[in-house]
Amino acid sequence: MKGFYRFGMAFFIVVLGYFLLISTAVAAEENEQSIIIEVGGDPKEHRQYLESYHPFIEVIATYEKLFNGLALKGSPDDLAKMGTLDFVKAVHTVQVYQTNNGNTQQKYTEMEDLKTDGNVVLPSALNNTSYTGNGVTVGVIDTGVDYNHPDLQKNYIGGYDLVDLDDDPMETLQSEGMPTEHGSHVAGIIAANGSMKGVAPNAEIRAYRALGPGGSGTSVQVIAAMEQAVRDGVDIINLSLGNSVNGPDYPTSKAVNRAAELGIAVVIANGNSGPDNWTVGAPATASNALAVGAFAESERVPMLYDSLADRKIPLIPMMGSVPWEFSMDYEIVPSNTAELDGKIALIQRGKIPFYDLAKAAEDKGAIAVIIYNNEEGSFQGAITGRDVPIKIPVVSASKEEGEWLVKYATQNNHPYMDTIYEETRSGIAAFSSRGPVTVNWEIKPDVLAPGTNILSTVPGGYLPLQGTSMAAPHVSGVIALMKEAHPDWNNDQLFGALKTTAIRIEDKDGNPVEPIIQGAGRIDPQQAIETPTIIHHSSLSFGKIDGYRRSEKEEITIENTTNKKQQYSFRIPSKQKGLSWNLPLSFTVEAGEKRKIPIELSVTSPQLEKGIHQGWLELTSDNNTYHLPYLFINKTADYPKASGFEFSLKPFSDEEFVYRVYLTEAVRSVEVELYNPTTLLFDRTLFRMEDVKVGMNEGYMRKKDVGKPGRYLAVITLQLENGEYESYETELIIAPDL
């Protein structure tokens, strides 16, 4: 009996130990985090070191093609030690988001629900060829992809999650944080193959989740995703993402250029920060990528109209809103009016989410909602619902128009207004970011593609969205068509053909839109595939002109893709004071051959205004005319001297902050001062940097030196080399729990 008792106790202890081991392992797994570290030296050697001396750290991946680094998993305590290792240059963590239950846009579960909307653009409409992208693989680096969507299942062939470091690149789900749908929309534009068709419905999709909850992540996650895509052998990489850093040497831009050197066609959204110049951000600033701006199709737009004042108020429908379709006049009142039943509510934009503002007005009986801006200009918004979609139209208006409406509503006894509808002119979308790029002064975007009201796949259905994020995948799909048609073409030929045959866009007066707005123009897939001529590097940047008189040379390559000799000639540019061109007037290129052509521009600087000078050269052959955009900067321009300001806690540190600022030209110093955002009274100087360089500059501050938390207006002041000062403003929040 004693023996049985001892055996029983031993068995119990073993079983208890087994369960304790399991529970400890589960707990450890639940507390694991993933990070990516940048390292100096050989990443493979560092991997061996970590596996030998840090056995509780799991090395998930080694990166060495586009940057030097390692992907790691482990407990927060173990990962915190990584920042102390000599060979670790930087630690990149995943940003943390709280679950937000109110994040589901109104979706349409069936294609038929949206086909009645005349403003909706279907991606398949761009494909005017007989090709489908067969045999071509596109890597979508984004928020992940809903690979269970019936229109994406057929073409999805795998991928990787750079946020959780596993092979499941599903979109962020509601249970995991702020859910996402962007990557699924992008993938559907490229290669949906079900009820909806993408541009290249037979192309294969590999998904790389580099952006986590809420659609955000670090630049190194994006770079690591690119490296994984290159390893997996994709033919094309689509990057419908970016930041505000207008410079050619930001890390993501460098990685893009390296991927292109390896033969991958990289297509990038130009950004949604238009209509100002200099708003293109990395990685669209990369020289070897194809940056895509957004083209807006004509559409039927509702406007409020006051006949007495002859005033029209343009209304911008919010994403997820039901259409504005009123045939009679209605009363307009501020939303704080006690009675909203049967009226249009006016609400100023603020800190409350658009959905909550609109839902409150709907619950009070409003038949429509106009949310007007709280700062200059118009804006685009989206209404989101927790469970119940808003059933009344919700639109946005500019601050100026909104304030006029409020005045109209309060000063009139019967503030009724009619709705009229006007057909807009197709052209450049107002939100599409403009170039040029600072430092190297290149023209971006390269081309335009449809970017407004684009219908595509999202988890649970379909949704029309707009942005250069929607324009870029159109081009990725077209390049898949071109690769099927010309599997032997390299990036220079693919990009050159698209730009050579692009349709130059003109304004309402018939004048060409500036190159820094449209690049070469709107793409035409069939013409690009069938082009008799490819002009390589057709966007001409002659840089910044200093001194009294200066000559700059650029070189283009003309490729004759036909089986017969072709004659080419430049049209002589009209004479302009201060400019002179040296162009070959006529030359021939043999069948199937290439020929390098020098182009020389001479500038007499004092005879021209300072700033951006741009225009078009025209090359003719047979009945074809090709437009080559050019640009140079005379002396200086109003480009941002600084961008990309960041201030945050150093990863795995509660005591040290890291700050970064990107400089586009040499300056003497950088100083950041904090002001009260309400009173605009000076509070304190946050930091000062000297001995700075062109490009990214980084520094560190101890928490005790940062000062009290709060919301501030940060004023970034640069002392330029000539002694002058320039300042920029941005909001900075130093949270209490930091």
NULUM-153318 format. One record per residue (C-alpha): chain; x, y, z; residue in one letter. Coordinates in steps of 0.2 Angstrom, whole numbers, always signed. Each point is the difference from the previous one (the first is absolute). Example, Ala and Ser with C-alpha at 12.3 -4.5 7.8 and 13.67 -1.06 7.14 Angstrom:
BEGIN
  ch     c1     c2     c3  aa
   A    +62    -22    +39   A
   A     +6    +17     -3   S
***
This chain:
BEGIN
  ch     c1     c2     c3  aa
   A     +0     +0     +0   M
   A    +14    +12     +4   K
   A     +8     -5    -16   G
   A    -16     +4     -9   F
   A     -1    +17     +9   Y
   A    +18     +4     -4   R
   A     -4     -4    -18   F
   A    -16    +10     +0   G
   A     +8    +15     +7   M
   A    +15     -1    -12   A
   A    -13     -2    -15   F
   A     -9    +15     +7   F
   A    +15    +11     +2   I
   A     +6     -5    -18   V
   A    -18     +4     -7   V
   A     -1    +16    +10   L
   A    +18     +5     -7   G
   A     -6     -4    -18   Y
   A    -15    +11     +2   F
   A    +10    +14     +8   L
   A    +12     -2    -15   L
   A    -14     +1    -12   I
   A     -8    +15     +9   S
   A    +17     +9     +1   T
   A     +4     -3    -18   A
   A    -18     +6     -5   V
   A     +2    +16    +11   A
   A    +17     +3     -8   A
   A     -7     -2    -17   E
   A    -14    +12     +4   E
   A    +12    +13     +6   N
   A    +12     -1    -15   E
   A     +3    +15    -11   Q
   A     +9     +2    -17   S
   A    +13    +12     -5   I
   A    +11     +4    -14   I
   A    +18     +5     +4   I
   A    +12     +9    -12   E
   A    +18     -6     +2   V
   A    +17     +5     -5   G
   A    +11    -14     -8   G
   A     -5    -17     -6   D
   A    -18     -4     +6   P
   A     +4    -19     -2   K
   A    +14     +1    +13   E
   A    -12    +10    +12   H
   A    -13    -13     -2   R
   A    +12    -13     +6   Q
   A     +5    +11    +14   Y
   A    -18     +2     +6   L
   A     -4    -18     -2   E
   A    +15     -5    +11   S
   A     -1    +13    +13   Y
   A    -18     +5     +0   H
   A    -10    -16     -1   P
   A    -16     +7     +5   F
   A     +0    +11    -15   I
   A     -7     -8    -16   E
   A     +8     +7    -16   V
   A    -14     -1    -13   I
   A     +9     +8    -15   A
   A    +16     +7     -6   T
   A     +0    +14    -12   Y
   A    +15     +5    -11   E
   A     -6     +4    -17   K
   A     -8    +17     +3   L
   A     +7     +4    +17   F
   A     +9     -9    +14   N
   A    -11     -6    +14   G
   A     -9    -14    +10   L
   A    -18     -4     +4   A
   A     -1     -6    +18   L
   A    -14     -7    +12   K
   A     +1     -1    +19   G
   A     -6     +7    +16   S
   A     +1    +19     +3   P
   A    +13     -2    +13   D
   A    +11    -11    -11   D
   A     -3    +12    -15   L
   A     +5    +15    +10   A
   A    +18     -6     +1   K
   A     +2     +1    -19   M
   A     +2    +19     +1   G
   A    +16     -2    +11   T
   A     +9    -11    -13   L
   A    +14     +8     -9   D
   A     -4     -6    -17   F
   A    -19     +6     +1   V
   A     -2    +17     -9   K
   A    -19     +2     +3   A
   A    -15     -9     +7   V
   A    -16     +1     -9   H
   A    -16     -6    +10   T
   A    -18     -2     -5   V
   A    -11    +14     +5   Q
   A    -13     -4    +13   V
   A    -19     +4     -4   Y
   A    -15     -1    +11   Q
   A    -15    -10     -6   T
   A    -12    +12     -8   N
   A    -17     -8     -3   N
   A     -6    +15    -11   G
   A    +11     -3    -15   N
   A    -11     -9    -13   T
   A     -4    +10    -15   Q
   A    -17     -3     -8   Q
   A     +4    -14    -12   K
   A    -10     -7    -15   Y
   A     -1    -19     +0   T
   A     -5     -2    -18   E
   A     +7     +8    -16   M
   A    -17     +4     -6   E
   A     -3    +12    +15   D
   A    +13    +12     -8   L
   A     -2     -2    -19   K
   A    -14    +12     +0   T
   A    +11    +14     +6   D
   A     +6     +9    -15   G
   A    +15     +7     +8   N
   A     +8    -16     +5   V
   A    +16     -5    -10   V
   A     +3    -19     -3   L
   A    +19     -4     -1   P
   A     -3    -12    -15   S
   A     -5    +15    -10   A
   A    +18     +5     -2   L
   A     +5    -16     -8   N
   A     -3     +3    -19   N
   A    +11    -15     -5   T
   A     -2    -18     -2   S
   A    +12     -4    +14   Y
   A     -4     -5    +17   T
   A    +16     -1    +10   G
   A     +2    -19     -2   N
   A    +16     -6     +7   G
   A     +5    +16    +10   V
   A     +1     +2    +19   T
   A     -4    +16     +9   V
   A     +6     +3    +18   G
   A    -12    +11     +9   V
   A     +9     +8    +15   I
   A    -14     +7    +10   D
   A    -12     -4    +15   T
   A     -2    -18     -5   G
   A    -13     -8    -11   V
   A    -17     -8     +3   D
   A     +5    -16     -9   Y
   A    -17     -8     +4   N
   A     -9    +13    -11   H
   A     -8     -9    -14   P
   A     +7    +12    -13   D
   A    +18     -2     +7   L
   A     +1    -19     +5   Q
   A     +4     -5    -18   K
   A    +15    +11     -2   N
   A     +8     +0    +17   Y
   A    +15    -11     +1   I
   A     +7     +4    +17   G
   A    +10    +14     +9   G
   A     +7     +5    +17   Y
   A     -4    +10    +15   D
   A    +14    +12     +5   L
   A    -10     +6    +15   V
   A     -3    -16     +9   D
   A    +14     -9     -9   L
   A     -9    -15     -7   D
   A     -7     -6    -17   D
   A    -18     +6     +3   D
   A     -2    +18     -8   P
   A    -18     +2     +4   M
   A     -7    +17     +2   E
   A     +0     +6    +18   T
   A    -16     -7     +8   L
   A    -12     +9    +12   Q
   A     +6    -11    +14   S
   A    +18     +5     -3   E
   A     -1    +19     +0   G
   A     -6    +13    -12   M
   A     -5    -11    -15   P
   A     +6     +4    -18   T
   A     -6     -3    -18   E
   A    +12    +11    -10   H
   A    +11    -15     -6   G
   A    -15    -10     -6   S
   A     -6    +15    -10   H
   A    +17     +2     -8   V
   A     +1    -18     -4   A
   A    -17     +0     -8   G
   A     +4    +14    -12   I
   A    +15    -10     -6   I
   A     -7    -17     -2   A
   A    -17     -3     +7   A
   A     -8    -15     -9   N
   A    -18     -4     +4   G
   A    -15    +11     +0   S
   A    +12    +15     -2   M
   A    +15     -1    -12   K
   A    +16     +9     +3   G
   A    +11     +8    -13   V
   A    +10    -16     -2   A
   A    -12    -14     +6   P
   A    +11    -15     -3   N
   A    +16     +8     +9   A
   A     +5     -9    +16   E
   A     +0    +10    +17   I
   A    +12     -2    +14   R
   A     -5    +11    +15   A
   A    +12     +7    +13   Y
   A     -7     +8    +16   R
   A    +12    +14     +4   A
   A    -13    +11     +7   L
   A     -9     -6    +16   G
   A    -16     +6    +10   P
   A     -6    +17     -7   G
   A    +11     -2    -16   G
   A    +16     +6     +8   S
   A    +17     -7     +3   G
   A    +19     +4     -2   T
   A    +10     +3    -15   S
   A    +11    -15     +4   V
   A    -15    -11     +0   Q
   A     -4     +6    -18   V
   A    +18     -3     -5   I
   A     +0    -17     +8   A
   A    -16     -4     -9   A
   A     +9     +5    -17   M
   A    +14    -11     +4   E
   A    -11    -15     +3   Q
   A    -10     +4    -16   A
   A    +17     +0    -10   V
   A     +5    -16     +8   R
   A    -17     -8     -5   D
   A     +3     +5    -18   G
   A    -14    +13     -3   V
   A     +1     +9    -17   D
   A     -8    +16     +6   I
   A     -2     +8    +17   I
   A    -14    +12     +4   N
   A     +2    +13    +14   L
   A    -16    +10     +3   S
   A     +8     +8    +15   L
   A    +12    +14     +4   G
   A     +5    +15    +12   N
   A     +3    +18     -1   S
   A    +19     +0     -2   V
   A     +3     +8    -17   N
   A    +18     -6     -3   G
   A     +8    -13    -11   P
   A    +11     -9    +13   D
   A    -13     -5    +13   Y
   A     +3    -18     +5   P
   A    -15     -7     -9   T
   A     +4    +10    -16   S
   A    +18     -8     +1   K
   A     -8    -17     +2   A
   A    -12     +3    -14   V
   A    +15     +4    -12   N
   A    +10    -16     +6   R
   A    -16    -10     -4   A
   A     -1     +8    -17   A
   A    +18     -4     -3   E
   A     -4    -19     +3   L
   A    -13     +1    -14   G
   A    -16     +3    +10   I
   A    -12    +13     -7   A
   A     -5    +10    +15   V
   A    -16    +11     -1   V
   A     -3    +13    +13   I
   A    -15    +12     +4   A
   A     +6    +18     -1   N
   A    -10     +5    +15   G
   A    -16     +9     +5   N
   A     +7    +17     +6   S
   A     -4    +11    -15   G
   A     -3    +12     -8   P
   A    +15     +9     +6   D
   A    +17     -3     -8   N
   A    +14    -10     +9   W
   A    -12    -11     +8   T
   A     +6    -17     -7   V
   A     +7    -11    +14   G
   A    +11    -15     +2   A
   A     +1    -13     -7   P
   A     -8     +8    -16   A
   A    +15    +11     +0   T
   A    +11    -15     -5   A
   A     +8     +3    -17   S
   A     -2    -18     -7   N
   A    -18     -2     +5   A
   A    -16     +4     -9   L
   A     -9    +13    +10   A
   A    -19     +2     -4   V
   A    -11    +15     +2   G
   A    -19     -1     +0   A
   A    -11     +4    -15   F
   A    -18     +5     +3   A
   A    -14     -5    -12   E
   A    -14    +12     -3   S
   A    -14     -3    +12   E
   A    -17     +7     +4   R
   A     +3    +11    +16   V
   A    -14     +7    +11   P
   A     +1    +18     +5   M
   A    -11    +11    +11   L
   A     -6    +16    -10   Y
   A     -6    +17     +6   D
   A     -8     +8    -15   S
   A     +0    +18     +8   L
   A    +18     +0     +4   A
   A     +4    -11    -15   D
   A    +11    -11    +11   R
   A     +4    -18     -2   K
   A     +6    -11    +15   I
   A     +9    -16     -6   P
   A     -3    -15    +10   L
   A    +13    -14     +2   I
   A     -9    -17     +5   P
   A     +8     -9    +14   M
   A     +6    -18     -3   M
   A    -14    -12     +6   G
   A    -14    +13     -2   S
   A    -16     -2    -10   V
   A     -1    +11    -15   P
   A     -6    +18     +1   W
   A    -16     -1    -11   E
   A    -12    +14     +5   F
   A    -12     +8    -13   S
   A     -7    +14    +10   M
   A     +6    +13    +12   D
   A     +3     -3    +19   Y
   A     +3    +11    +15   E
   A    +18     +1     +6   I
   A     +4     +2    +19   V
   A    +15     -1    +11   P
   A     +0    -17     +9   S
   A     -2     +8    +17   N
   A    -18     +5     -5   T
   A    -12     -8    +11   A
   A    -11     -7    -14   E
   A     +9     -9    -15   L
   A    -15    -10     -6   D
   A     +0     +1    -19   G
   A    +14    +12     -1   K
   A    +18     +0     -6   I
   A    +12     +1    +15   A
   A    +16    +11     -1   L
   A    +14     -6    +11   I
   A    +18     +6     +2   Q
   A    +14    -13     -1   R
   A     +8     -3    +17   G
   A     +7    -14    +11   K
   A    -16    -10     +0   I
   A     +0    -14    -14   P
   A    -10     +4    -15   F
   A    -11    -15     +3   Y
   A     -5     +6    +17   D
   A     -4    +17     -6   L
   A    -11     -6    -14   A
   A     -8    -14    +10   K
   A     -5    +13    +13   A
   A     -8    +11    -13   A
   A     -9    -14     -8   E
   A     -7     -6    +17   D
   A     -7    +18     +2   K
   A     -9     -2    -17   G
   A    +12     +9    -12   A
   A     -2     -5    -18   I
   A    +18     +4     -5   A
   A    +16     +6     +9   V
   A    +13    +12     -6   I
   A    +17     -1     +9   I
   A    +10    +16     -4   Y
   A    +19     +2     +3   N
   A     +8     +8    +15   N
   A    +15     +6    -10   E
   A     +3     +7    -17   E
   A     -5    -11    -15   G
   A    -11    -15     -3   S
   A     +2    -17     +6   F
   A     -5    -18     -3   Q
   A     -7    -11    +14   G
   A     -8    -17     +3   A
   A    -15     -4    +12   I
   A     +2    -16    +10   T
   A    -13    -10    +10   G
   A     +1    -11    +15   R
   A    -14    -11     -7   D
   A    -13    +11     -8   V
   A     +4     +9    -16   P
   A     -6    +18     -2   I
   A    -14     +1    -12   K
   A     +0    +19     -4   I
   A    +13     +9    -11   P
   A    +15     +7     +8   V
   A    +12    +12     -9   V
   A    +14    +11     +3   S
   A     +3    +18     -4   A
   A    +14    +13     +1   S
   A     +2    +12    +15   K
   A     -5    +15    -11   E
   A    -15     -9     -7   E
   A     -6     -6    +17   G
   A     +2    +17     +9   E
   A    -10     +8    -15   W
   A    -14    -13     +3   L
   A     +0     +3    +19   V
   A     -2    +18     -3   K
   A    -14     -3    -13   Y
   A     -9    -12    +11   A
   A     +0    +12    +15   T
   A     -4    +17     -9   Q
   A    -15     -7    -11   N
   A    -17     -3     +7   N
   A     -2    -14    -13   H
   A    +17     -7     -4   P
   A     -5    -12    -13   Y
   A    +12     -5    -14   M
   A     -2    -10    -16   D
   A    +12    -14     -6   T
   A     +7     +1    -17   I
   A    +11    -13     -9   Y
   A    +15     +4    -11   E
   A    +11    -11    -11   E
   A    +18     +3     +6   T
   A    +14     +0    -13   R
   A    +12    -15     +0   S
   A    +18     +4     +5   G
   A    +12     +0    +15   I
   A     -8     -5    +17   A
   A     +2    +15    +11   A
   A     +8    -11    +14   F
   A    +13     -8    -11   S
   A    +18     +5     +7   S
   A    +11    +11    -11   R
   A    +18     +0     -3   G
   A    +14     +3     -3   P
   A    +12     -9    +12   V
   A    +12    +10    +10   T
   A    +19     -2     -1   V
   A     +0     -8    -17   N
   A    -15    +10     -7   W
   A     -7    -15    -10   E
   A    -18     +1     -7   I
   A    -13    -10    +10   K
   A    -12     -7     -3   P
   A     +5    -10    -15   D
   A    -17     -4     -7   V
   A    -19     +1     +4   L
   A    -13    -14     +2   A
   A    -18     +0     +6   P
   A     -1     +4    +19   G
   A    -18     +6     +4   T
   A    -15    -10     +4   N
   A     +9    -16     -3   I
   A    -11    -15     +4   L
   A    +10    -15     +7   S
   A     +0    -14    +13   T
   A     +0     +2    +19   V
   A     -3    -12    +14   P
   A    -18     -5     -1   G
   A     -4     +8    -17   G
   A     +4    +15    -11   Y
   A     +3    +18     +2   L
   A     +4    +15    -11   P
   A    +16     +9     +6   L
   A    +11    +14     -6   Q
   A    +18     +5     +1   G
   A    +17     -3     -8   T
   A     -1    -16     +9   S
   A    -13     -5    -12   M
   A     +9     +7    -15   A
   A    +17    -10     +3   A
   A     -8    -17     -1   P
   A     -8     +4    -17   H
   A    +18     +3     -6   V
   A     +6    -16     +8   S
   A    -14     -9     -9   G
   A     +5     +8    -16   V
   A    +18     -5     +2   I
   A     -6    -18     +3   A
   A     -9     +1    -17   L
   A    +16     +7     -8   M
   A    +11    -14     +8   K
   A    -11    -13     -8   E
   A     +1     +8    -17   A
   A    +18     +4     +1   H
   A     +8    -13    +13   P
   A    +18     +6     -6   D
   A     -3    +18     +4   W
   A    +10     +8    +14   N
   A     -5    +14    +12   N
   A     +7    +13    -11   D
   A    -11     -6    -15   Q
   A    -15     -3    +10   L
   A     +0    +17     +9   F
   A     +7     +9    -16   G
   A    -15     -7    -11   A
   A    -13     +5    +13   L
   A     +7    +18     +1   K
   A     +4     +1    -19   T
   A    -18     -4     -4   T
   A     -9     +9    +14   A
   A    -14    +12     -5   I
   A     +5    +18     +5   R
   A    -13     +9    +10   I
   A     -6    +17     -4   E
   A    -10    +13    +11   D
   A    -16     +8     -4   K
   A     +8    +13    -11   D
   A     +9    -14    -10   G
   A    +18     +3     +7   N
   A    +10    -15     +6   P
   A     -1     -2    +19   V
   A    +17     +2     +8   E
   A    +12    -15     +0   P
   A     +2     +0    +19   I
   A    -19     -3     +1   I
   A     -2    -13    -13   Q
   A    +17     -7     -4   G
   A     -1     -7    -18   A
   A    -19     -1     +1   G
   A    -14    -13     +1   R
   A     +5    -18     -5   I
   A     -7    -10    -15   D
   A     +4    -18     +2   P
   A     -3     -5    -18   Q
   A    +11    +14     -7   Q
   A    +13     -5    +12   A
   A     +0    -18     -5   I
   A     +0     +4    -19   E
   A    +11    +16     +0   T
   A    +12     +1    -15   P
   A    +12    +11    +11   T
   A     +6     +0    +18   I
   A     +8    +15     +7   I
   A    +11     -5    +15   H
   A     +1    +13    +14   H
   A    -11    +12     -9   S
   A     -3    +11    +16   S
   A    +14    +13     -1   L
   A     +6     +8    +16   S
   A    +14    +13     -2   F
   A     +2     +3    +18   G
   A     +3    +17     +9   K
   A     +8    +14    -10   I
   A    +12    +11    +10   D
   A    +12    +13     -7   G
   A     -3    +12    -15   Y
   A     +0    -12    -14   R
   A     +0    -19     +0   R
   A     -2    -14    -12   S
   A     -7    -17     +5   E
   A     +0    -16    -10   K
   A    -12    -15     +1   E
   A     -1    -15    -10   E
   A    -14    -10     -6   I
   A     -1    -17    -10   T
   A    -11     -3    -14   I
   A     -5    -18     -3   E
   A     -8     -5    -17   N
   A    -11    -15     +4   T
   A     -5     -3    -18   T
   A     +8    -10    -14   N
   A     +4    +15    -11   K
   A    +11    +16     +1   K
   A     -9    +15     +8   Q
   A     +4    +19     -2   Q
   A     -2    +11    +15   Y
   A     +1    +19     +2   S
   A     -2    +13    +14   F
   A    -12    +15     -2   R
   A    +10    +15     +3   I
   A     -7     +8    +17   P
   A     -6    +17     -1   S
   A    +12    +13     +4   K
   A     +1     +6    +19   Q
   A    +11    +13     +7   K
   A    +13     -8    +11   G
   A     -2    -17     -8   L
   A     +9     -9    -14   S
   A     -1    -18     -6   W
   A    +13    -11    -10   N
   A    -10    -14     -7   L
   A     +3    -11    -15   P
   A    -13     +5    -13   L
   A     -1    -17     -9   S
   A     +7    -17     +2   F
   A     -3    -18     -4   T
   A     -1    -16    +11   V
   A     +2    -17     -9   E
   A    -13    -14     +2   A
   A     +1     -8    +18   G
   A    +14    +12     +5   E
   A     +3    +13    +13   K
   A     +8    +17     -2   R
   A     +6    +12    +14   K
   A     -5    +18     -3   I
   A     +8    +15     +9   P
   A    -11    +15     +5   I
   A     +8    +16     +6   E
   A     -8    +14     +9   L
   A     +9    +17     +3   S
   A     -7    +12    +13   V
   A     +4    +18     +3   T
   A     -6     +1    +18   S
   A     -3    +19     +2   P
   A    -12     +1    -15   Q
   A    -12    -13     +8   L
   A    -10     +1    +16   E
   A     +5    -11    +15   K
   A     -9    -16     +3   G
   A     -6    -15    -10   I
   A     +1     +1    -19   H
   A     -8    -14    -10   Q
   A     -7     -5    -17   G
   A     +0    -12    -14   W
   A    +11     -5    -14   L
   A     -8     -8    -15   E
   A     +7    -15    -10   L
   A     -8     -6    -16   T
   A     +1    -16    -10   S
   A    -12     -4    -15   D
   A    -17     +5     +7   N
   A     +5     -1    +18   N
   A     +4    +14    +12   T
   A     +8     -3    +16   Y
   A     +1    +12    +15   H
   A    +15     +1    +11   L
   A     -3    +10    +16   P
   A    +15    +10     +7   Y
   A     +4    +10    +15   L
   A    +13    +11     +9   F
   A     +1    +11    +15   I
   A     +7    +17     -2   N
   A    +10     +5    +15   K
   A    -13     -5    +13   T
   A    -18     -5     +2   A
   A    -13     -1    +14   D
   A     +4    -18     +4   Y
   A     -1     -6    +18   P
   A    +18     +0     +8   K
   A     -6    -12    +13   A
   A    -13    -14     +1   S
   A     -4    -16     +9   G
   A     +2     +6    +18   F
   A     -2    -14    +13   E
   A     +1     +0    +19   F
   A     -4    -16    +10   S
   A     +7    -12    +13   L
   A    +14    -10     -5   K
   A     -5    -18     -2   P
   A     +0    -10    +16   F
   A     +4    +15    +10   S
   A     -9    +10    +13   D
   A    +13    +13     +3   E
   A     +7     +5    -17   E
   A     -9     +9    -15   F
   A     +6     -1    -18   V
   A     -3    +15    -13   Y
   A     +3     +1    -18   R
   A     -1    +13    -14   V
   A     +4     -1    -18   Y
   A     +9    +15     -8   L
   A     -1     +3    -19   T
   A    +15    +12     +0   E
   A    +15     +5    +11   A
   A     -4    +11    +15   V
   A     +9     +7    +14   R
   A    -12     -6    +14   S
   A    -17     -7     +4   V
   A    -10     +6    +16   E
   A    -17     -7     +5   V
   A    -10    +11    +12   E
   A    -17     -4     +8   L
   A    -15    +12     +1   Y
   A    -17     -1     +8   N
   A    -11     -5    -15   P
   A    -15    +11     +7   T
   A     +9    +16     +6   T
   A    +15     -2    -11   L
   A    +11     +5    +15   L
   A    +18     -7     +0   F
   A     +2    -14    +12   D
   A    +18     -7     -2   R
   A    +14     -5    -12   T
   A     -1    -19     -2   L
   A    +17     -2     -8   F
   A    +13     +7    -12   R
   A    +11     -9    -13   M
   A    +16     +6     -8   E
   A    +13     -8    -12   D
   A    -15     -7     -9   V
   A     +0     -8    -18   K
   A    -11     -1    -15   V
   A    -11    -15     +3   G
   A     -6     -8    +16   M
   A     +6     +7    +16   N
   A     -2     -9    +17   E
   A     +2     +4    +18   G
   A     -5     -6    +18   Y
   A     -7     +9    +15   M
   A     -2     -7    +18   R
   A    -18     +0     +6   K
   A     +4    +12    +15   K
   A     +6    +13    -13   D
   A    -15     -1    -11   V
   A    -11    +10    +12   G
   A    -19     -1     +4   K
   A    -12    -10    -11   P
   A    -14     +8    -10   G
   A     -5     +5    -17   R
   A    +11    +13     -8   Y
   A     +3     +9    -16   L
   A    +18     -4     -5   A
   A     +9    +13    -10   V
   A    +16     -7    -10   I
   A    +11    +15     -4   T
   A    +15     -2    -12   L
   A    +15    +12     -1   Q
   A     +5     -2    -19   L
   A    +17     +2     -6   E
   A     -2    +18     -5   N
   A     -6     +4    +17   G
   A    -18     +2     -3   E
   A    -13    -10    +10   Y
   A    -15    -11     -5   E
   A    -13     -7    +11   S
   A    -13    -14     -1   Y
   A    -14     -5    +11   E
   A     -7    -17     +6   T
   A    -10     -7    +14   E
   A     +9    -10    +13   L
   A     -8    -10    +14   I
   A    +11     -5    +15   I
   A    -12    -13     +9   A
   A     -1     +0    +19   P
   A     +4    -18     +1   D
   A    +16     +2     -9   L
***
